Amino acid sequence: MMALDLAGISKSFGGRPVLQDVDLAVPAGSIYGFVGENGAGKTTTMKIILGLLPPDTGNVQVLSETVTPGITPTNRHIGYLSDVPSFYGYMRAQEYLKLCGEITGLTAAEIATRSKEVLEQVGLTNITKKIGSYSRGMKQRLGLAQALLNQPALLICDEPTSALDPLGRRAFLDIFASLRGKTTVLFSTHILNDVEAICDHVAILHEGQIQMAGSLADIKSTHGKYNYQLRFAETSTLHTCQRYLTAAGIDSSISQEGQLLQIPTLAPETDGQRLLTLLAQHQLVPRRFELVAPSLEQIFLKVVGSHA
């Protein structure tokens, strides 16, 4: 089942296309990375999903219900965290969550129970000071608590970790990972390491179009390249290795960075055996011999570069 389905979504502002025929299917229970550089159209997509913007063409379904712009019953299934959440600074966290719960139709008992649970979940238990004195990271945590308050089937997060320090980012990613299989998470970001850390699916948005989408494992295996990395202590030894590689006919795509050789491979086991045999035959001992898996950054830069 798809928690979210976008079909043929296009949107222009002032004659300038921002989204062009976007199709996106998000499986229920997945953590889905929605990746793109700043200005790629991610936030516009989020607003269309939430019914805050009408698309020029196409339609959106949340849990098989069609989203109607301006009339948003589908939002009862959704929790939303913006990149910069806003609050009433004179309130305290419990007061703010009580207000949010009342707006979404929770009972007083549900509000009390869920407020305690989500504040504990995001690490804001026993914080009694007013929200106006919160740090940026604390406000982001409270925004996430609000988004989780009504136990949404779909959690949409727009650049949730972009302004957090490394510890704050790690805490957020741990929370998202804990939701896997229970709540579908659409995680919009340009921080590729965060996507690799927790997402099982990813879509790459560039110039308003989905350039690539699918499971992260499939995208890496289909579009990424494994590389053997060999680092030598001496430049002369590195050059010697390059000569032997040339003689063996496996140097066509080798790149050099300082004293590091990178050797692309489509057959890691076979090529690894050849490399080890060649090194042993010529008594070459690298300080580093490592098979490096393809990264999302490598694939993203390839996609963006090919459409530049």
C-alpha positions as CSV (number, residue, x, y, z in Angstrom):
1,M,0.0,0.0,0.0
2,M,1.1,3.5,-0.8
3,A,0.9,6.1,2.0
4,L,1.4,8.9,-0.5
5,D,1.0,9.0,-4.2
6,L,1.7,12.0,-6.5
7,A,0.8,11.7,-10.2
8,G,1.8,14.2,-12.8
9,I,2.2,17.1,-10.5
10,S,3.3,20.4,-12.2
11,K,3.5,23.9,-10.7
12,S,4.7,27.2,-12.1
13,F,5.0,30.7,-10.5
14,G,4.9,33.7,-12.8
15,G,5.4,31.5,-15.8
16,R,8.5,29.9,-14.3
17,P,8.1,26.1,-13.9
18,V,9.0,24.9,-10.4
19,L,7.7,21.3,-10.6
20,Q,7.3,19.4,-13.9
21,D,5.3,16.2,-14.1
22,V,6.3,14.8,-10.7
23,D,5.4,11.2,-9.9
24,L,6.2,9.9,-6.4
25,A,5.0,6.8,-4.7
26,V,5.8,6.4,-1.0
27,P,5.3,2.9,0.5
28,A,3.5,2.7,3.8
29,G,5.9,2.3,6.8
30,S,8.9,3.5,4.9
31,I,11.4,6.3,5.7
32,Y,11.6,8.1,2.4
33,G,14.3,10.6,1.6
34,F,13.2,13.4,-0.7
35,V,16.5,14.8,-1.9
36,G,17.4,17.9,-3.8
37,E,19.5,21.0,-3.7
38,N,18.1,24.3,-2.3
39,G,15.5,25.6,-4.7
40,A,14.8,22.3,-6.4
41,G,11.1,22.4,-5.5
42,K,11.0,20.3,-2.3
43,T,9.0,22.8,-0.2
44,T,6.6,23.5,-3.0
45,T,5.9,19.7,-3.2
46,M,5.3,19.6,0.6
47,K,2.8,22.5,0.3
48,I,0.9,20.7,-2.5
49,I,0.7,17.5,-0.4
50,L,-0.7,19.5,2.5
51,G,-3.3,21.1,0.3
52,L,-1.8,24.6,0.9
53,L,-1.0,25.1,-2.8
54,P,-3.0,23.9,-5.8
55,P,-1.0,22.1,-8.5
56,D,-1.4,23.3,-12.1
57,T,-1.8,19.7,-13.2
58,G,-1.9,16.3,-11.5
59,N,-3.3,14.9,-8.3
60,V,-2.2,13.8,-4.8
61,Q,-3.5,10.9,-2.7
62,V,-2.8,10.3,1.0
63,L,-3.8,6.8,2.1
64,S,-5.8,6.5,-1.1
65,E,-7.8,9.7,-0.4
66,T,-7.5,12.6,-2.9
67,V,-6.0,15.9,-1.6
68,T,-8.3,18.8,-2.3
69,P,-6.4,22.2,-2.1
70,G,-8.0,24.5,0.5
71,I,-10.2,21.7,1.8
72,T,-7.8,19.4,3.6
73,P,-9.5,16.4,5.4
74,T,-6.5,14.3,4.4
75,N,-4.4,16.3,6.8
76,R,-5.9,14.4,9.7
77,H,-3.6,11.6,8.6
78,I,-0.5,13.9,8.5
79,G,2.0,15.3,10.9
80,Y,4.0,18.2,9.6
81,L,7.3,19.7,10.7
82,S,8.5,22.8,8.8
83,D,12.1,23.8,8.5
84,V,11.5,26.7,10.8
85,P,8.5,26.0,13.1
86,S,6.7,28.9,14.7
87,F,5.3,29.1,18.2
88,Y,3.6,31.4,20.7
89,G,6.6,32.4,22.7
90,Y,4.6,33.1,25.8
91,M,3.4,29.5,26.1
92,R,5.1,26.5,27.6
93,A,5.4,23.2,25.8
94,Q,2.5,21.5,27.6
95,E,0.3,24.5,26.9
96,Y,1.2,24.6,23.2
97,L,0.6,20.9,22.8
98,K,-2.8,21.2,24.6
99,L,-3.8,23.9,22.1
100,C,-2.6,21.7,19.1
101,G,-4.5,18.7,20.5
102,E,-7.7,20.7,20.9
103,I,-7.4,22.0,17.3
104,T,-7.0,18.4,16.0
105,G,-9.9,17.1,18.0
106,L,-8.1,15.0,20.7
107,T,-9.9,14.6,24.0
108,A,-8.4,16.0,27.2
109,A,-7.3,12.6,28.3
110,E,-5.7,11.9,24.9
111,I,-3.9,15.3,25.0
112,A,-2.5,14.6,28.5
113,T,-1.3,11.1,27.6
114,R,0.1,12.0,24.2
115,S,1.8,15.2,25.3
116,K,3.7,13.3,28.0
117,E,4.7,10.6,25.5
118,V,5.9,12.9,22.7
119,L,7.8,15.3,25.0
120,E,9.6,12.3,26.4
121,Q,10.2,11.0,22.8
122,V,11.9,14.2,21.7
123,G,13.8,14.8,24.9
124,L,11.8,17.8,26.4
125,T,10.5,16.1,29.5
126,N,10.3,18.5,32.6
127,I,11.1,21.6,30.6
128,T,9.0,24.3,32.2
129,K,10.4,27.6,30.7
130,K,8.5,29.5,28.0
131,I,9.0,28.5,24.4
132,G,10.3,32.0,23.6
133,S,13.5,31.2,25.5
134,Y,14.1,27.9,23.7
135,S,17.2,27.4,21.6
136,R,16.8,26.6,17.9
137,G,17.3,22.9,18.6
138,M,14.7,22.8,21.4
139,K,12.2,24.5,19.1
140,Q,12.8,21.9,16.4
141,R,12.2,19.2,19.0
142,L,9.0,20.8,20.1
143,G,7.9,21.1,16.4
144,L,8.5,17.4,16.1
145,A,6.5,16.7,19.2
146,Q,3.6,18.7,17.8
147,A,3.9,16.8,14.5
148,L,3.7,13.4,16.3
149,L,1.0,14.4,18.7
150,N,-2.0,12.9,16.9
151,Q,-0.1,9.7,15.9
152,P,-0.1,10.5,12.2
153,A,0.1,7.8,9.6
154,L,2.3,10.1,7.5
155,L,5.0,12.4,9.0
156,I,6.3,15.1,6.6
157,C,9.5,16.8,7.6
158,D,10.9,19.7,5.5
159,E,14.6,20.1,6.1
160,P,14.3,19.1,9.8
161,T,18.0,18.8,10.6
162,S,19.5,21.5,8.5
163,A,20.1,24.0,11.4
164,L,21.0,21.4,14.1
165,D,24.4,20.6,15.5
166,P,25.7,17.1,15.1
167,L,24.2,15.8,18.4
168,G,20.8,17.3,17.6
169,R,20.9,15.8,14.1
170,R,21.7,12.4,15.5
171,A,18.9,12.6,18.0
172,F,16.4,13.5,15.3
173,L,17.6,10.7,13.0
174,D,17.2,8.2,15.9
175,I,13.6,9.3,16.4
176,F,12.8,8.9,12.7
177,A,14.4,5.5,12.7
178,S,12.3,4.4,15.7
179,L,9.2,5.2,13.6
180,R,10.1,2.7,10.8
181,G,7.2,0.4,10.1
182,K,4.8,2.3,12.3
183,T,4.7,5.8,10.7
184,T,5.6,6.6,7.1
185,V,8.2,9.4,7.1
186,L,8.7,11.7,4.1
187,F,12.0,13.3,4.9
188,S,12.9,16.3,2.7
189,T,16.5,17.3,2.9
190,H,19.7,18.3,1.0
191,I,21.9,16.5,3.7
192,L,22.7,13.3,1.9
193,N,24.5,11.7,4.9
194,D,21.2,11.9,6.9
195,V,19.3,10.1,4.1
196,E,21.9,7.3,3.9
197,A,21.8,6.9,7.7
198,I,18.0,6.1,8.0
199,C,16.1,6.1,4.7
200,D,15.1,2.9,2.9
201,H,13.8,4.8,-0.2
202,V,14.9,7.9,-1.9
203,A,13.9,10.2,-4.7
204,I,16.2,12.8,-6.3
205,L,14.5,16.0,-7.3
206,H,16.5,18.3,-9.7
207,E,15.2,21.3,-11.7
208,G,11.6,20.4,-10.7
209,Q,11.7,16.8,-12.0
210,I,12.2,13.5,-10.3
211,Q,15.5,12.3,-11.8
212,M,15.6,9.0,-9.9
213,A,13.5,7.2,-7.4
214,G,13.3,3.8,-5.7
215,S,14.8,1.8,-2.8
216,L,18.2,3.1,-1.7
217,A,19.7,-0.3,-2.1
218,D,18.5,-0.6,-5.7
219,I,19.6,2.9,-6.6
220,K,23.1,2.3,-5.3
221,S,23.5,-1.1,-7.0
222,T,22.1,0.2,-10.3
223,H,23.7,3.7,-10.5
224,G,26.6,3.6,-8.1
225,K,30.1,2.3,-8.6
226,Y,32.3,0.4,-6.2
227,N,35.9,1.6,-5.9
228,Y,39.0,0.0,-4.6
229,Q,41.2,2.5,-2.8
230,L,44.9,1.9,-2.5
231,R,47.0,4.3,-0.5
232,F,50.8,4.1,-0.6
233,A,53.4,5.6,1.7
234,E,55.6,6.8,-1.2
235,T,54.7,8.5,-4.4
236,S,57.3,6.4,-6.2
237,T,55.6,3.2,-5.1
238,L,52.2,4.5,-6.3
239,H,53.6,5.2,-9.7
240,T,55.2,1.8,-9.8
241,C,51.7,0.3,-9.0
242,Q,50.2,2.4,-11.8
243,R,52.7,1.0,-14.3
244,Y,51.8,-2.6,-13.4
245,L,48.1,-1.8,-13.5
246,T,48.6,-0.4,-17.0
247,A,50.5,-3.5,-18.1
248,A,47.7,-5.6,-16.7
249,G,45.1,-3.6,-18.6
250,I,43.1,-2.4,-15.7
251,D,44.0,1.3,-15.5
252,S,41.4,2.8,-17.9
253,S,39.3,4.5,-15.2
254,I,41.8,4.9,-12.4
255,S,42.0,8.3,-10.7
256,Q,44.7,9.6,-8.4
257,E,44.3,11.9,-5.4
258,G,47.6,12.6,-3.8
259,Q,48.9,9.2,-2.8
260,L,45.6,7.5,-3.2
261,L,44.5,5.4,-6.2
262,Q,40.8,4.9,-6.9
263,I,40.0,2.0,-9.1
264,P,36.3,1.6,-10.2
265,T,35.0,-2.0,-10.4
266,L,31.8,-3.6,-11.6
267,A,33.0,-7.0,-10.3
268,P,34.4,-6.4,-6.8
269,E,35.3,-10.0,-5.9
270,T,37.0,-10.8,-9.2
271,D,38.8,-7.5,-9.5
272,G,39.9,-7.6,-5.8
273,Q,41.5,-11.0,-6.4
274,R,43.4,-9.6,-9.5
275,L,44.6,-6.6,-7.5
276,L,45.8,-8.6,-4.6
277,T,47.6,-11.0,-6.9
278,L,49.3,-8.2,-8.8
279,L,50.4,-6.5,-5.5
280,A,51.8,-9.8,-4.2
281,Q,53.6,-10.6,-7.4
282,H,55.4,-7.3,-7.4
283,Q,55.8,-7.0,-3.6
284,L,53.8,-3.8,-3.4
285,V,52.3,-3.2,0.1
286,P,49.8,-0.4,0.3
287,R,49.1,1.3,3.6
288,R,45.4,1.0,2.7
289,F,43.5,-1.5,0.6
290,E,39.7,-1.0,0.8
291,L,36.6,-1.6,-1.2
292,V,34.4,1.5,-0.9
293,A,30.7,1.1,-1.5
294,P,28.8,3.6,-3.8
295,S,27.5,6.6,-1.9
296,L,24.3,8.6,-2.4
297,E,26.5,11.7,-2.7
298,Q,28.3,10.1,-5.6
299,I,25.0,9.3,-7.4
300,F,23.5,12.7,-6.6
301,L,26.4,14.6,-8.0
302,K,26.3,12.4,-11.1
303,V,22.6,13.1,-11.6
304,V,22.9,16.9,-11.0
305,G,26.0,17.2,-13.1
306,S,24.4,15.3,-16.0
307,H,21.5,17.8,-16.0
308,A,23.6,21.0,-15.5
